[in-house]
């Protein structure tokens, strides 16, 4: 479904918190039709199923994006717990 590519993620930390995130990708983008207009919980369940490599990371990333959209912030401990 998706072609392979390269994904580079850069985090800038300060005082134990993520201050900046940079992402560069050569992967095929997630088609909007798979997420647009769907309930956030459905998207959170669906995204990890779309990627055969590193589905746990994809799931954590999509959950983090949904939380950020809701205005929910994570501290370093919660981020480590969710990512582990």
Phi and psi in degrees as a GROMACS rama.xvg file:
@    title "Ramachandran Plot"
@    xaxis  label "Phi"
@    yaxis  label "Psi"
@TYPE xy
-119.632  143.255  UNK-2
-83.0278  154.76  UNK-3
-68.4659  159.574  UNK-4
-169.088  -168.826  UNK-5
-114.994  140.863  UNK-6
-129.517  122.133  UNK-7
-119.023  126.118  UNK-8
-118.804  130.303  UNK-9
-121.033  123.756  UNK-10
-110.905  138.332  UNK-11
-112.403  122.45  UNK-12
-105.326  151.324  UNK-13
-156.947  126.332  UNK-14
55.3204  38.9627  UNK-15
75.1224  12.8597  UNK-16
-129.032  152.525  UNK-17
-75.1508  122.218  UNK-18
-100.742  -27.9618  UNK-19
-155.471  147.495  UNK-20
-131.007  130.726  UNK-21
-120.864  132.271  UNK-22
-130.342  128.629  UNK-23
-124.93  129.747  UNK-24
-137.688  141.479  UNK-25
-111.136  8.65559  UNK-26
-76.6092  157.939  UNK-27
-64.933  133.79  UNK-28
-69.1374  152.101  UNK-29
-66.9429  122.738  UNK-30
-61.0847  128.903  UNK-31
-55.3939  -29.2971  UNK-32
-63.0593  -18.5761  UNK-33
-83.2669  -13.2306  UNK-34
-128.844  -34.1642  UNK-35
-60.961  129.425  UNK-36
80.7743  0.761685  UNK-37
-97.1849  153.171  UNK-38
-61.3627  143.359  UNK-39
-54.5116  -37.9025  UNK-40
-64.9134  -36.5965  UNK-41
-65.8174  -41.8556  UNK-42
-63.8153  -43.1476  UNK-43
-61.0858  -33.7339  UNK-44
-79.2562  -32.4685  UNK-45
-78.703  -43.2359  UNK-46
-53.8103  -47.5497  UNK-47
-62.3676  -24.4647  UNK-48
-76.7344  -17.5778  UNK-49
-82.1913  -17.097  UNK-50
-120.653  120.919  UNK-51
-79.1612  -23.2952  UNK-52
-104.505  124.933  UNK-53
64.5335  43.2345  UNK-54
-62.7163  -30.9294  UNK-55
-64.3793  -42.1438  UNK-56
-67.1271  -40.3478  UNK-57
-62.5824  -40.7097  UNK-58
-64.0952  -43.6761  UNK-59
-64.8401  -39.7636  UNK-60
-65.7585  -42.8661  UNK-61
-68.7845  -37.6001  UNK-62
-64.415  -39.8088  UNK-63
-64.6967  -40.4914  UNK-64
-65.0606  -40.7564  UNK-65
-65.4729  -42.0425  UNK-66
-62.036  -43.0555  UNK-67
-61.7307  -40.0237  UNK-68
-64.4057  -28.5167  UNK-69
-86.0766  -3.39303  UNK-70
83.4783  14.5347  UNK-71
-89.8182  126.459  UNK-72
-107.153  153.736  UNK-73
-113.567  143.007  UNK-74
-90.4271  173.741  UNK-75
-60.443  -36.2018  UNK-76
-67.3632  -45.5325  UNK-77
-65.1719  -38.1051  UNK-78
-63.2817  -44.8289  UNK-79
-64.1141  -40.917  UNK-80
-64.6064  -43.3217  UNK-81
-71.0435  -33.5685  UNK-82
-81.2285  -17.4074  UNK-83
